Amino acid sequence: MPAISTYWHPHVFPSGLLTVGMVSRLAIARDAVQTASQHTDDETVHEQLQSIDRALDGLSGEATLDDARQEGDRLEQLEHQLVKLGDRTDGLVTQQLSVARDNLDRFRQERAPDWESGSD
């Protein structure tokens, strides 16, 4: 099984803890979603971000990464949700949603390189 997607990245988590080292792209995406959720004033956006956060939490285990097709579809769906929410927000929230989407996209490309979108 391939290694978890990681890269060297200095990162400040919501707790304020700065870490430098190997950080999972999925962890960065989830952290960005949590940060956006904390900074939005829109209750509907907040609830949708909490739902996305729970979905990302469910993707964090190795057992969930066995079926590349299914995993690619799940990640693509989350990416689309982040784009839609980004269209409804601005400032820091939009920036964090972009970070989350970009890292999910890279994670998907690394974890399921042969996956093709079912929306073609």
N, C-alpha and C positions, 0 to 999 in steps of 0.2 A: 504494500500500500504506500502511495506517495506521502512524503512528509507534509505536515501542515504548512500552508503558505505563510511564509514569514519574510521579513526584510528588516534591515537595520533602520531604525527610525526613532528619533527622540520624540517622546510623546508625553503630554501632560494629561492625566486622567482627571475626571471630575473631582476626585479627592484632593487634587492639587499636586499629587505625587508625579514628579518628573522621572521618567525611565528612559534609559538609552540602552538599546539592545534589540534582541529578536522579539518582535511583536507580531502577532498574527493579524493578517489583513481583516479577518473576521472580527477580531477583538477591537480593532480600530474602527471598523464600521459600526459595531455595536456601541462603542463609546461615543461616536459621533451622533448616533440616534438618541442616546440617553441625554447628551448635552443639548441637542435640539429640543427634546421633550421638556427639559428643565427651563428652557428659555422662551418657549412659545406662550403667548397669551390666549391663543385660540384653543378652546377646550376640545373641539373635534379633532384638530391636528394632534393635540396632546394624546388623546385616546388612540388615534391611529398609530402614532409613534410607539406607544406602549405595546400595541399589538405586534408591530414590526420587531420591537425589542424581544418580545417573547418568542417570536419565530426565529430570530437570530440565535437566541439562547438554545433553541431546539436543534440548531445546525452545528453546535459546537462540539458534539461528540463524534468520534471516529465512526461509530456504527451508522451514522446518518449519511456517510459519504460513500457508500458502497455502489449505488446505482447512479452513474454519471448523468444519464438522461433525466431521471427524476430530480436529481440535485440541481442540474442546470435549469430545469423548468422552475423549480422553487426559487432559486436565486434570481432568475429573470423576473418572476412575478414581484419579488420584493424590490428589485431595482425599479420596476415600473411604478410601484406604489411610492417610492422615494421621489421619483421625478414628478409625479402628480402633486405630491405634498409640497415639493420645492416650488412649483408654480403658484402655490397659494400663500407662500411665506416670503419673507425678505430678511436682509441682514444676516446676523449670525446663524439663525435657524436655517436659512437657505444654504449658507456656506457649509454648515455641518451635514446637511442632507446630501450635498454634492460630494463631500468627503466620504460619506457612508456609501453612496452609490458607486463611486469610483473604486473603492476598496472591495466592494462586493463583486464588481465586474472583474477586477483583477483576480480575486479569489476564485471566481467561476472559471475564468480562463486557465488558471493553473490547475485547478482540481478536476475539471471536466473539459480538457482541451479538444476532444472530438465531438463535444455536444454542439448541436445546431438548434437554433430557435425553432419552436413549433409554430411560430406565428408567421412564417414565410408565406 
